[in-house]
């Protein structure tokens, strides 16, 4: 029997596998590889997170820097550099990173999964059967639903890819009356245009007419026409995929865990798909380690993972909502109306208020396990902040209610004192004159 089995070798599955190997666990991973070429725009923060995971081979030849243009709410401007991630090259590097780490990789399609308190039985194509003590579900949006969770407005993204004329690497995003489009071109002439629309109101034609429909919609955009600069289009391909925001109702049990898009999948407009996948995956090895080696903390470990996945999902959902609300031209159109109000009316970033800070005992990660400690709960961090610059902040905040800052911070190093003072100011603390 395999001790730990991971289904899916995207960034989330790979991150969990590498983290578990560093903790000394033998790991088997089952995955089908992406069957079509795709390009994704990622930020510098995403690249740093990927490198921190240990996916150096995956990034070696997979990224191209690109100046990103934005045409939103009738305003055009150029934003910061984004990086175009070539997924076939990236996925090849993932396989190499897993191989180097000693992860046993099986390239097969999963036909069925049967789970119980005693373990898991997985049937693969070709007749192979695997059994495992612990299962990591990391197959992204393709993972079978685990019940009725939280869903955003039903959304579909139509990725158009074709070979155009060689030119300068670039990317852009444009708002449209009935959705929005992300577009990119590589210097070798590979072009991508992804149109994201509302399932209920888009009025899309049948599959046979969909490619021509997308081409006509793209050619109707002056912005897209200027971006791609005309020229011949050959090898035109279309891939449709759901991009509905989804939060699974339960993301962790005593012998299983869901990570990445299998746990929560965000609206692509937030621009943080890979980042949020990694965020849930990076904590998973410690959660699994706790479940396997300290079963008396099982409830605490499950609570830690569940709370952080839910909070991360809502944070990105609110970021996406605010992007949609920035587009004022089509407020009454079905696409925009549904998305500018979901998931709620709560502010994505609340104003700091030092008087409102509270101290609570919450799950934290300590020495490779989930533990419990006093943390400072803030409006922006409802799950609490434990350390800043290596300093536990709960005792600091408690003492500042009765003592002057100079006295409370007297025992810290110069660097710690500087960082803690900056953090306190960011939380609305104002020293007495």
C-alpha positions, 0 to 999 in steps of 0.5 A, a space after each residue: 500500500 502507498 502511504 501517501 498518494 497525490 492525484 494531479 501534478 499541477 503547481 499545487 500537487 507538485 508543491 505538496 509532493 515536494 513538501 512531503 519529500 522534504 519531511 521524509 515521506 515517500 510519495 506517489 503522484 498520479 497525473 495526466 498531463 495537459 493536452 493543449 498548449 496554454 500561456 498564463 500571465 503571472 506576477 513576480 510574486 507568483 514566480 517567487 512563490 514557485 521558486 520558494 516551492 523548489 520548482 526551479 526546473 519548471 521555471 528555467 525556460 518557461 517564463 517571458 517578461 511582458 509589458 501588460 496593457 489594460 483597457 478597462 472602463 474606457 481607460 487605456 494604460 500600461 501596467 507593470 511587467 507580467 510574466 507569460 508562463 508557457 504551460 507545456 514547458 512549465 509542466 515538463 519542468 514540473 516532471 523533472 523537479 518531481 523526478 529529482 526529488 524522488 517522487 514516484 510519478 505515474 502518468 495515467 488517467 484516474 477512472 475512480 476513487 473509493 475512499 473510507 476511514 480505512 484508506 483509498 482505492 484508486 482505479 487507473 486506466 489500463 487496469 492498474 489499481 492503487 491503494 493508499 493510506 492518505 489521499 491528496 486531491 489536486 486535480 484542479 477543477 476536474 476533481 469530482 465535487 465533494 458536495 454543494 459548496 459556495 459557487 460564484 456566477 457561472 462563468 466560461 473562458 474560451 481560449 483561442 490560440 493561433 499562429 500569427 506573425 513574429 513580433 514583440 512579446 506582450 499581453 493585455 486585458 480588455 473589458 467588453 460589454 458581455 465579458 472581458 478578454 485576456 490576450 498575449 502574443 509571443 515573439 515567435 508569433 504564437 497568439 492567445 485570446 481568452 474570452 471570459 463570459 457569463 454562461 447564462 446570458 452569453 447566447 453562445 452558438 453550438 460547438 461547430 460555430 463557436 470558433 467562428 463566433 469567437 473570431 468575429 467577436 475578437 475582430 470586432 474589438 479595435 483594441 484586440 485588432 491593434 494588439 495583434 496587428 492583423 496578419 495571417 492566422 493559421 492553426 486556429 484552436 479553441 478550448 473551452 473551460 469553466 472559470 466559475 469561482 468554487 469553494 469546496 464545502 470540506 477540504 480536509 478529513 483525517 486521511 485526505 486533503 484537497 488543495 489548489 483548485 480542487 479546494 477552491 478555484 477563483 475567478 481568473 480576473 483576480 490574476 492569482 490562480 497559481 498563487 492561491 493554488 500554492 497558498 493552500 498547497 504550501 501549508 498542506 504538508 504540515 497539515 498532513 504531517 500533523 494528521 499522520 504523526 499527531 492524530 490527537 491534533 487532527 481536529 486542529 489540523 483540519 480546522 487550520 486548513 479549512 479556515 485558511 482555504 475559506 479565508 483565501 477564497 473570500 479574499 480573492 473573490 472580493 478582489 475580483 468583485 472590486 475589479 468588476 465594480 471598476 467597470 462602470 459602462 455596463 453596470 446593468 448588463 447581466 455579466 457585470 451586474 452579477 459579478 460586481 456584487 458577489 460574494 458579499 458587500 464586505 470590504 476587501 481591505 478594511 481600515 486599520 483600527 488598533 483599538 479593535 485588535 483582539 487576541 485569540 488562540 488559533 491554529 498555527 504552524 510550529 516546528 513542522 506541525 499544526 499547533 495552537 498559540 495566541 495571535 492578534 486578530 485584525 480586520 484584514 487578518 481574521 485568522 490572526 498574526 502570530 509573528 512579525 520579524 520573529 517576534 510574537 505580537 500578542 504579548 506586545 499588543 497586550 502590553 501596549 494597552 497599559 505601557 509605553 511603546 519604548 518600554 514594551 519594545 526595549 528588549 528587541 534588536 534594532 531591526 526587530 524594533 524598526 519592523 515591529 514599530 512599522 507593523 504597529 503603525 500599519 495597524 493604527 497604533 499611535 504612540 502617546 505624545 
